[in-house]
Amino acid sequence: MLQNTGKLAGYTVFVTGASRGIGKAIALKAARDGANVVIAAKTADPHPKLPGTIYTAAAEIEAAGGKALPCIVDVRDEKQINDAVEQAVEKFGGIDILVNNASAINLTGTLETPMKKVDLMLGINLRGTYLTSKLCIPHLLKSKNPHILNLSPPLNLNPIWFKNHTAYTMAKYGMSMCVLGMAEEFRGAIAVNALWPKTAIQTAAMDMLGGSGIDKQCRKVEIMADAAYAIFKQPTSFTGQFVIDEDILRKEGIEDFDVYAVKPGHPLLPDFFLDQQPEDLVRQMEEHGASPAFKSEKASADSAAVGPVSDMFNIIRGLLGPEIVKTTQGVYRFDLSGEHAGVWYIDLKNDAGSAGSGEPPVNADVVMTLDSSDFIKMFGGTLKPTMAFMSGKLKIKGDMGLAIKLEKMMAMMKSKL
């Protein structure tokens, strides 16, 4: 682990969301140098499910050798932030470091995310980070080596990081865009950087999202605290960086990362927004005994929606329209097995029609069960549905007349291939 050097002795560090988790770990690391720490967080009374309050965190900070100022702060409330900033300046004489750690997470798709949750994430992650920075900057500009550190990811614009949780990604990337803009705006005066973990970190949020068994795939919060400490040691010329915890610690000479593991030697789960696909993260969690709570039925369907079946449905969607809906009036569900197993549907009954992965939007009139390879052959024109049915390759439940009507679409598909 990275050793304390006393570099932050007498510095004032303002940390949002510091009552638990990564925020508290960063606060304690600074306290061991003798820093003054402002604990700006909402939890004043014990939470039934989450550990710690601003007062228990303050006691730990004092015990570690620092001075603490616990402040009840909801980062969506400008007055509460402003009051905490004024108290910090009055008690400690200024602010040298701001850590924007407070964050809200909800990993759901557009249709499944209530606007209340969207507002919460944007309000805390984006607006809260911007507002707290805005109110601290006048004081940071008076410091000899001021830093703003946002706990946010590199701006990876690969669509895979948007498709399953657009609202959360927008909110989290809002924090990262604050880094991008403010680093340039205050270049030479304030170092503004982002820090993100290479692997999952064991926190209350991760326990909730990862489900049972996730802890052994995580590192401890201390790795983020050490990485933040390494950033705070840098001059203000070190700015606009999107730092990964392991990378900066390797530059500091750290070679043994097992000391940070919850279970040394166990495979670790890569964090979001880096190079690994979300579906691979879910698979890896499950392989090592975790039950990810954020794996929705839609996400499961999306992970199956890759390959020749997905390609076939892209063509099917191009054939939809009022005319074929009017002449068909049926909703079809396909239960596919084999290499590209999954549930798919074609709605030729409602509006202008629709098709895709997962359950149909309304009850299916016809359910067809078959191997994915035979589905591809049927819609590709090389296997007649009647032959597939007679040979036992295709099982049909529901209106046989509607099943026959589907052959019209298959004939149209053949002309497109």
C-alpha positions as CSV (number, residue, x, y, z in Angstrom):
1,M,0.0,0.0,0.0
2,L,1.0,3.6,-0.6
3,Q,2.6,5.1,2.5
4,N,1.6,8.5,4.0
5,T,4.2,11.1,3.8
6,G,2.7,14.0,5.7
7,K,2.2,15.9,2.5
8,L,-1.4,16.9,3.4
9,A,-0.7,18.0,7.0
10,G,-2.7,21.2,7.6
11,Y,-4.6,20.9,4.2
12,T,-8.4,21.2,4.2
13,V,-10.1,18.5,2.2
14,F,-13.8,18.9,1.4
15,V,-15.3,15.4,0.6
16,T,-18.9,14.9,-0.5
17,G,-20.5,11.5,0.4
18,A,-17.8,10.9,3.0
19,S,-19.8,9.1,5.6
20,R,-19.0,5.7,4.1
21,G,-17.3,3.8,1.3
22,I,-14.7,5.4,-1.0
23,G,-15.4,8.9,0.2
24,K,-14.7,8.0,3.8
25,A,-11.5,6.0,2.8
26,I,-10.1,9.1,1.0
27,A,-11.0,11.2,4.1
28,L,-9.2,8.8,6.4
29,K,-6.1,8.7,4.2
30,A,-5.8,12.5,4.3
31,A,-6.5,12.4,8.1
32,R,-3.4,10.2,8.7
33,D,-1.3,13.1,7.3
34,G,-3.0,15.4,9.8
35,A,-5.4,17.0,7.3
36,N,-8.6,18.9,8.1
37,V,-11.5,17.0,6.6
38,V,-15.0,18.4,5.9
39,I,-17.5,15.5,5.8
40,A,-20.3,16.7,3.5
41,A,-22.9,14.0,3.4
42,K,-26.6,13.4,4.1
43,T,-26.5,10.7,6.7
44,A,-26.9,12.3,10.1
45,D,-28.9,9.5,11.7
46,P,-28.1,5.8,11.4
47,H,-29.4,4.2,8.2
48,P,-31.3,0.9,8.5
49,K,-29.3,-0.7,5.6
50,L,-26.2,1.5,5.1
51,P,-23.3,1.8,7.6
52,G,-22.0,5.0,9.1
53,T,-23.1,8.6,9.6
54,I,-21.2,11.9,9.3
55,Y,-20.6,11.8,13.0
56,T,-19.1,8.2,13.1
57,A,-16.9,9.2,10.2
58,A,-15.8,12.3,12.1
59,A,-14.8,10.2,15.1
60,E,-12.7,7.9,12.8
61,I,-11.0,10.9,11.2
62,E,-10.1,12.4,14.6
63,A,-8.8,9.0,15.7
64,A,-6.7,8.8,12.6
65,G,-5.0,12.1,13.4
66,G,-7.0,14.6,11.4
67,K,-9.5,17.3,12.4
68,A,-13.1,16.8,11.3
69,L,-16.0,19.0,10.5
70,P,-19.2,17.0,9.9
71,C,-21.8,18.9,7.8
72,I,-25.3,17.7,6.8
73,V,-25.2,18.2,3.0
74,D,-27.4,17.2,0.2
75,V,-25.4,18.2,-2.8
76,R,-28.6,19.1,-4.6
77,D,-29.2,21.9,-2.1
78,E,-27.2,25.0,-2.8
79,K,-27.8,26.5,0.6
80,Q,-26.5,23.4,2.4
81,I,-23.4,23.3,0.3
82,N,-22.8,27.0,0.7
83,D,-23.2,26.7,4.5
84,A,-20.7,23.8,4.7
85,V,-18.2,25.8,2.6
86,E,-18.5,28.8,4.8
87,Q,-18.2,26.7,8.0
88,A,-15.0,25.0,6.5
89,V,-13.5,28.4,5.7
90,E,-14.4,29.8,9.1
91,K,-13.0,26.8,11.0
92,F,-10.0,25.9,8.9
93,G,-9.2,29.1,7.0
94,G,-9.8,27.8,3.5
95,I,-10.2,24.8,1.2
96,D,-7.3,23.1,-0.6
97,I,-8.9,20.0,-2.0
98,L,-12.4,19.1,-3.2
99,V,-13.4,15.5,-3.7
100,N,-16.7,15.1,-5.6
101,N,-17.6,11.6,-4.5
102,A,-21.3,11.8,-3.9
103,S,-23.2,9.8,-6.5
104,A,-26.5,8.0,-7.2
105,I,-26.9,4.9,-9.4
106,N,-29.8,3.2,-11.1
107,L,-28.9,0.7,-13.8
108,T,-32.1,0.5,-15.8
109,G,-33.2,1.2,-19.3
110,T,-35.1,4.3,-20.6
111,L,-38.6,2.8,-20.2
112,E,-37.9,1.3,-16.8
113,T,-36.3,4.4,-15.2
114,P,-38.8,6.7,-13.5
115,M,-38.2,10.4,-14.0
116,K,-37.7,10.7,-10.2
117,K,-34.6,8.5,-10.5
118,V,-33.4,10.4,-13.6
119,D,-33.7,13.7,-11.6
120,L,-31.9,12.1,-8.6
121,M,-28.9,10.9,-10.7
122,L,-28.6,14.1,-12.7
123,G,-29.2,16.2,-9.5
124,I,-26.5,14.5,-7.5
125,N,-23.9,13.3,-10.0
126,L,-24.0,16.2,-12.6
127,R,-25.5,19.2,-10.9
128,G,-24.2,18.4,-7.4
129,T,-20.6,18.1,-8.8
130,Y,-20.9,21.3,-10.8
131,L,-22.5,23.2,-7.9
132,T,-20.0,22.1,-5.2
133,S,-17.1,22.8,-7.5
134,K,-18.5,26.3,-8.3
135,L,-18.9,27.2,-4.6
136,C,-15.4,25.8,-3.6
137,I,-13.4,27.3,-6.5
138,P,-13.1,30.8,-5.1
139,H,-11.4,29.3,-2.0
140,L,-9.4,26.8,-4.0
141,L,-7.9,29.6,-6.0
142,K,-6.3,30.9,-2.8
143,S,-4.6,27.5,-2.0
144,K,-0.9,26.8,-2.8
145,N,-1.7,23.5,-4.5
146,P,-5.4,23.2,-5.1
147,H,-7.1,20.0,-6.5
148,I,-10.6,19.0,-7.6
149,L,-11.0,15.3,-7.9
150,N,-14.2,13.8,-9.3
151,L,-14.9,10.1,-8.8
152,S,-16.0,9.5,-12.4
153,P,-15.0,7.4,-15.4
154,P,-13.1,8.1,-18.7
155,L,-15.4,9.4,-21.4
156,N,-15.8,6.2,-23.3
157,L,-18.4,6.9,-26.0
158,N,-18.9,3.2,-27.0
159,P,-22.7,2.8,-27.2
160,I,-22.5,-0.4,-25.1
161,W,-22.1,1.8,-22.0
162,F,-25.3,3.7,-22.9
163,K,-27.8,1.1,-24.2
164,N,-28.7,-0.5,-20.8
165,H,-28.6,2.5,-18.5
166,T,-28.6,5.8,-20.6
167,A,-29.7,8.0,-17.6
168,Y,-27.0,6.8,-15.3
169,T,-24.3,7.1,-18.0
170,M,-25.4,10.6,-18.8
171,A,-25.3,11.6,-15.2
172,K,-21.9,9.9,-14.5
173,Y,-20.4,11.3,-17.7
174,G,-21.6,14.7,-16.6
175,M,-19.1,14.5,-13.7
176,S,-16.4,13.6,-16.2
177,M,-17.4,16.5,-18.5
178,C,-16.9,18.8,-15.5
179,V,-13.3,17.6,-15.4
180,L,-12.9,18.2,-19.1
181,G,-14.2,21.7,-19.0
182,M,-12.9,23.0,-15.6
183,A,-9.4,21.5,-16.1
184,E,-9.1,23.8,-19.2
185,E,-10.9,26.7,-17.6
186,F,-8.6,26.8,-14.6
187,R,-5.4,25.4,-16.1
188,G,-2.4,26.6,-14.2
189,A,-4.5,27.5,-11.2
190,I,-6.4,24.4,-10.1
191,A,-5.7,20.7,-10.9
192,V,-9.0,19.1,-12.0
193,N,-8.9,15.4,-12.5
194,A,-11.0,12.2,-12.4
195,L,-10.3,8.9,-10.7
196,W,-11.9,5.6,-11.6
197,P,-11.2,2.1,-10.4
198,K,-9.9,-0.6,-12.7
199,T,-11.9,-3.3,-10.9
200,A,-15.0,-3.3,-8.8
201,I,-14.7,-1.9,-5.3
202,Q,-16.5,-3.4,-2.3
203,T,-19.0,-0.8,-1.2
204,A,-22.6,-0.8,0.0
205,A,-23.6,0.1,-3.6
206,M,-21.6,-2.8,-5.1
207,D,-23.1,-5.2,-2.5
208,M,-26.6,-4.1,-3.6
209,L,-25.9,-4.2,-7.3
210,G,-23.7,-7.3,-7.4
211,G,-25.8,-9.4,-5.1
212,S,-24.5,-12.2,-3.0
213,G,-21.0,-13.4,-3.7
214,I,-19.8,-10.2,-5.3
215,D,-17.4,-9.2,-2.5
216,K,-14.7,-11.7,-3.3
217,Q,-14.4,-10.3,-6.9
218,C,-13.7,-6.8,-5.6
219,R,-10.9,-4.7,-4.2
220,K,-11.1,-2.7,-1.0
221,V,-11.8,1.0,-0.9
222,E,-8.2,1.6,0.3
223,I,-6.9,1.3,-3.3
224,M,-9.0,4.3,-4.3
225,A,-7.8,6.2,-1.3
226,D,-4.2,5.5,-2.1
227,A,-4.7,6.5,-5.7
228,A,-6.4,9.8,-4.7
229,Y,-3.5,10.5,-2.3
230,A,-1.1,10.0,-5.2
231,I,-3.0,12.5,-7.3
232,F,-3.1,15.1,-4.4
233,K,0.7,14.9,-4.3
234,Q,0.9,16.1,-7.9
235,P,1.4,19.8,-8.8
236,T,-1.4,21.8,-10.5
237,S,0.2,21.1,-13.9
238,F,-1.2,17.6,-13.5
239,T,-4.7,18.3,-14.7
240,G,-7.4,17.1,-17.1
241,Q,-6.4,13.5,-16.4
242,F,-8.8,10.6,-16.3
243,V,-6.8,8.4,-13.9
244,I,-7.3,4.7,-13.3
245,D,-6.4,3.7,-9.7
246,E,-4.0,0.8,-10.6
247,D,-2.2,2.8,-13.3
248,I,-1.2,5.7,-11.0
249,L,-0.2,3.4,-8.2
250,R,2.1,1.4,-10.5
251,K,3.8,4.7,-11.3
252,E,4.2,5.2,-7.6
253,G,6.1,1.9,-7.4
254,I,3.3,-0.3,-6.1
255,E,3.7,-3.8,-7.4
256,D,1.7,-6.0,-5.0
257,F,-2.0,-5.4,-5.6
258,D,-3.2,-8.5,-3.7
259,V,-3.1,-6.4,-0.5
260,Y,-6.0,-4.5,-1.9
261,A,-8.1,-7.5,-2.8
262,V,-11.0,-8.6,-0.6
263,K,-10.0,-12.2,-1.3
264,P,-6.3,-12.3,-2.5
265,G,-5.8,-14.5,-5.5
266,H,-9.4,-14.5,-6.6
267,P,-10.3,-13.3,-10.1
268,L,-11.4,-9.6,-10.1
269,L,-14.3,-8.0,-11.8
270,P,-13.4,-5.1,-14.1
271,D,-15.4,-1.9,-13.5
272,F,-17.9,-0.3,-15.8
273,F,-16.9,2.1,-18.6
274,L,-13.6,0.5,-19.4
275,D,-13.0,-2.0,-22.2
276,Q,-15.0,-5.0,-21.1
277,Q,-18.5,-5.5,-22.4
278,P,-21.4,-5.3,-19.9
279,E,-22.6,-8.7,-20.8
280,D,-19.1,-10.1,-20.1
281,L,-19.2,-8.5,-16.6
282,V,-22.5,-10.2,-15.8
283,R,-21.2,-13.5,-17.0
284,Q,-18.0,-13.1,-15.0
285,M,-20.0,-12.2,-11.9
286,E,-22.1,-15.3,-12.3
287,E,-19.2,-17.6,-13.0
288,H,-17.7,-16.7,-9.6
289,G,-20.8,-17.0,-7.6
290,A,-22.4,-13.5,-7.7
291,S,-26.0,-12.8,-8.5
292,P,-26.0,-9.3,-10.2
293,A,-29.2,-7.4,-9.1
294,F,-29.0,-5.1,-12.2
295,K,-29.3,-8.0,-14.7
296,S,-32.8,-7.4,-15.9
297,E,-34.8,-9.6,-18.3
298,K,-34.2,-6.9,-20.9
299,A,-30.5,-7.0,-20.4
300,S,-30.5,-10.7,-20.7
301,A,-32.4,-10.5,-23.9
302,D,-30.0,-7.8,-25.2
303,S,-27.0,-10.1,-24.5
304,A,-28.7,-12.8,-26.7
305,A,-29.5,-10.2,-29.4
306,V,-26.2,-10.6,-31.1
307,G,-25.4,-12.7,-34.3
308,P,-27.4,-14.1,-37.2
309,V,-30.8,-14.1,-35.4
310,S,-30.3,-10.4,-34.6
311,D,-29.3,-9.8,-38.2
312,M,-32.5,-11.5,-39.4
313,F,-34.6,-9.4,-37.1
314,N,-33.0,-6.2,-38.5
315,I,-34.3,-7.3,-41.9
316,I,-37.7,-8.2,-40.5
317,R,-38.1,-4.7,-39.0
318,G,-37.5,-3.2,-42.4
319,L,-40.5,-5.1,-43.8
320,L,-43.0,-3.9,-41.2
321,G,-45.7,-1.5,-42.1
322,P,-49.5,-0.9,-41.9
323,E,-50.2,-3.1,-44.9
324,I,-48.7,-6.4,-43.6
325,V,-50.2,-5.7,-40.2
326,K,-53.7,-5.2,-41.7
327,T,-53.5,-8.5,-43.6
328,T,-51.9,-10.6,-40.9
329,Q,-53.4,-9.5,-37.5
330,G,-51.2,-11.8,-35.4
331,V,-48.6,-11.6,-32.6
332,Y,-45.8,-14.2,-32.8
333,R,-43.4,-15.4,-30.2
334,F,-40.3,-17.5,-31.0
335,D,-38.7,-19.6,-28.3
336,L,-35.3,-20.4,-29.8
337,S,-32.8,-23.0,-28.5
338,G,-29.4,-23.9,-29.6
339,E,-26.4,-21.7,-30.3
340,H,-28.3,-18.5,-30.4
341,A,-31.0,-19.3,-27.8
342,G,-33.4,-16.6,-26.7
343,V,-37.0,-15.2,-26.9
344,W,-38.0,-13.0,-29.8
345,Y,-41.3,-11.7,-31.2
346,I,-43.0,-10.2,-34.2
347,D,-46.1,-8.1,-33.7
348,L,-48.1,-7.9,-36.8
349,K,-51.3,-6.8,-35.1
350,N,-50.7,-3.4,-33.5
351,D,-49.9,0.0,-35.0
352,A,-47.3,-0.4,-37.8
353,G,-45.9,-3.5,-36.3
354,S,-42.8,-4.2,-34.2
355,A,-40.2,-6.9,-33.8
356,G,-37.3,-7.6,-31.4
357,S,-35.8,-9.6,-28.6
358,G,-37.7,-10.5,-25.4
359,E,-41.4,-11.0,-24.7
360,P,-43.9,-9.4,-27.1
361,P,-45.6,-6.3,-25.8
362,V,-49.0,-8.1,-25.8
363,N,-49.9,-11.8,-25.4
364,A,-48.8,-13.9,-28.4
365,D,-51.4,-15.5,-30.6
366,V,-48.8,-18.0,-31.8
367,V,-45.8,-19.5,-30.0
368,M,-43.2,-21.2,-32.2
369,T,-40.5,-23.3,-30.6
370,L,-37.5,-24.4,-32.6
371,D,-33.7,-24.4,-32.8
372,S,-32.1,-21.0,-33.7
373,S,-30.4,-22.5,-36.8
374,D,-33.8,-23.7,-38.1
375,F,-35.3,-20.3,-37.5
376,I,-32.5,-18.7,-39.6
377,K,-33.2,-21.3,-42.4
378,M,-37.0,-20.7,-42.3
379,F,-36.7,-16.9,-42.6
380,G,-33.9,-17.3,-45.0
381,G,-36.1,-19.3,-47.3
382,T,-34.2,-22.6,-47.2
383,L,-36.7,-24.4,-44.9
384,K,-40.4,-24.4,-45.4
385,P,-42.4,-24.0,-42.1
386,T,-44.7,-26.9,-43.1
387,M,-41.7,-29.2,-43.6
388,A,-40.2,-28.0,-40.3
389,F,-43.5,-28.7,-38.5
390,M,-44.0,-32.1,-40.1
391,S,-40.4,-33.2,-39.3
392,G,-40.8,-32.1,-35.7
393,K,-38.2,-29.3,-35.9
394,L,-40.9,-26.7,-35.3
395,K,-43.5,-26.8,-32.6
396,I,-46.5,-24.5,-32.9
397,K,-48.9,-23.5,-30.1
398,G,-51.9,-21.3,-30.9
399,D,-53.7,-20.2,-34.1
400,M,-52.4,-22.4,-37.0
401,G,-54.0,-20.1,-39.5
402,L,-51.8,-17.3,-38.3
403,A,-48.8,-19.5,-38.4
404,I,-49.5,-20.1,-42.1
405,K,-49.9,-16.4,-42.7
406,L,-46.4,-15.8,-41.5
407,E,-45.1,-17.6,-44.6
408,K,-46.0,-14.4,-46.5
409,M,-43.4,-12.5,-44.5
410,M,-40.9,-15.3,-45.1
411,A,-41.4,-15.0,-48.8
412,M,-40.7,-11.3,-48.6
413,M,-37.6,-12.0,-46.5
414,K,-36.2,-14.4,-49.1
415,S,-36.4,-11.6,-51.7
416,K,-34.4,-9.3,-49.4
417,L,-31.6,-11.8,-48.8
